[in-house]
């Protein structure tokens, strides 16, 4: 049921050495478990680290990158599949279509936006693919606190809960995704009416 994992993460390495170590460990784990990586196609920052770790472990990498970011994010030419698209909307749509689950490593606004979009679609029952937040060194705790704040103030209401998993270590990610996928039975129907509006 779980064949590919989309990883959202920063095009920089961040201030904490544990971010890069976790990206490396996640990539190694995906390759070892026979799961393909879908990601933003860059060779810089955490993006490059996780992708190169998958490749080094003999795994499959699909990079999806807009034309205007090819040089800025140093497109990873070693990936088995590279898809160059016209814009960010197409990139996000293809990343969604190619992935069976989503993992967010530390990153910036783009990572946050991609993560929250998948959480929103799941909240609206437009997909049932697992979403996991890899909370390396407490990076995502402010977001997790904000989500709890939204619940307390009844903007995330019963029946409209936000479904996501949280792991603190990269070594836990694959098992958690597989367990979630088995429990929810991945829905093969894609949210076309939302995707088409991107």
JONORDA-V534122 format. One record per backbone hydrogen bond with DSSP energy under -0.5 kcal/mol. CO is the residue of the C=O (numbers start at 1). NH is the residue of the N-H. Records with the same first field share a line. If there is no record, write none. Layout:
BEGIN
CO = NH + NH
END
This chain:
BEGIN
1 = 3
3 = 36
4 = 100 + 101
5 = 7 + 38
6 = 8 + 103
8 = 105
10 = 46 + 47
12 = 46
16 = 19 + 20
17 = 21
18 = 22
19 = 23
20 = 24
21 = 25
22 = 26
23 = 27
24 = 28
25 = 29
26 = 30
27 = 31
28 = 32
29 = 33
30 = 35
31 = 34
36 = 5
37 = 62
38 = 7
39 = 64
41 = 76
44 = 47 + 48
45 = 49
46 = 50
47 = 51
48 = 52
49 = 53
50 = 54
51 = 55
52 = 56
53 = 57
54 = 59
55 = 58
60 = 37
61 = 63 + 81
62 = 39
63 = 83
65 = 85
66 = 69
67 = 70
69 = 73
70 = 75
73 = 43 + 44
74 = 43
75 = 77
76 = 79
81 = 63
82 = 84
83 = 65 + 85
85 = 67
87 = 91
88 = 92
89 = 93
90 = 94
91 = 95
92 = 96
93 = 97
94 = 98
95 = 99
96 = 99
100 = 130
101 = 6
102 = 132
103 = 8 + 105
104 = 134
106 = 10
108 = 112
109 = 113
110 = 114
111 = 115
112 = 116
113 = 117
114 = 118
115 = 119
116 = 120
117 = 121
118 = 122
119 = 123
120 = 124
121 = 126 + 127
122 = 125
130 = 102
131 = 165
132 = 104 + 134
133 = 135 + 167
134 = 136
135 = 138
136 = 139
138 = 141
140 = 144
141 = 145
142 = 146
143 = 147
144 = 148
145 = 149
146 = 150
147 = 151
148 = 152
149 = 153
150 = 155 + 156
151 = 154
155 = 157
157 = 160
161 = 163
162 = 164
165 = 133
167 = 135
169 = 172
170 = 173
172 = 176
173 = 177
174 = 178
175 = 179
176 = 180
177 = 181
178 = 182
179 = 183
180 = 184
181 = 185 + 186
186 = 188
188 = 190
190 = 192
191 = 194 + 195
192 = 196
194 = 197
195 = 198
END
